[in-house]
Amino acid sequence: KAGVTQTPRYLIKTRGQQVTLSCSPISGHRSVSWYQQTPGQGLQFLFEYFSETQRNKGNFPGRFSGRQFSNSRSEMNVSTLELGDSALYLCASSPDRGDQPQHFGDGTRLSIL
Amino acid sequence: AQSVTQLGSHVSVSEGALVLLRCNYSSSVPPYLFWYVQYPNQGLQLLLKYTSAATLVKGINGFEAEFKKSETSFHLTKPSAHMSDAAEYFCAVNRDDKIIFGKGTRLHILP
């Protein structure tokens, strides 16, 4: 069974640009959660999607958004990038609830110049 | 609100020695608790989970954790450290239908 796949693995952008990250969950998993990981703040919850609906949201500005498609694949978008958005973005999937043990992808490393 | 506190951002142990990583949770009711491990340039991998079925939980790679309600703790242990255990370890708790992670403890193994 394939694991959670995140693309791309690495991304370099400049301030003011926007970026879209992709996540394909484990087959059959319907819940997809996104996290931002930085050395200073650790792992912070961004949002969770289930059946194409955002079910839970963390404390991030509106520049961070996401969506989920009918096949459970998910994308997150960050607009008007800031230097502080440099981080490892992790996607995780679980069968149906965001508070169940989650399976993580290897992340997308986003660097803002 | 539930949260977890991991004591020690860095822990060093000698190869073959006992590994003890500390985690305390704050909750009025026993929560679901998890330990995850993260190797360099990878995502997180579930080590074990506590779901109230048993207080001593065995996980992968020889790790185990004991839930102690009286101490609100869920410390992670391994009897004998191996070089391959060098990684960052996260304690986590479920809260409001999502998982909240501790700040993490980086485990260093000394030869």
Interface residues (C-beta under 8 A of the other chain):
Chain A: V4 Q6 S33 Y35 G42 L43 F45 E48 R55 N56 G58 L90 A92 R97 G98 D99 P101 Q102 H103 F104 G105 D106 G107
Chain B: Y32 F34 Y36 N41 Q42 G43 L44 Q45 L46 K49 F90 N94 R95 D96 D97 K98 I99 I100 F101 G102 K103 G104
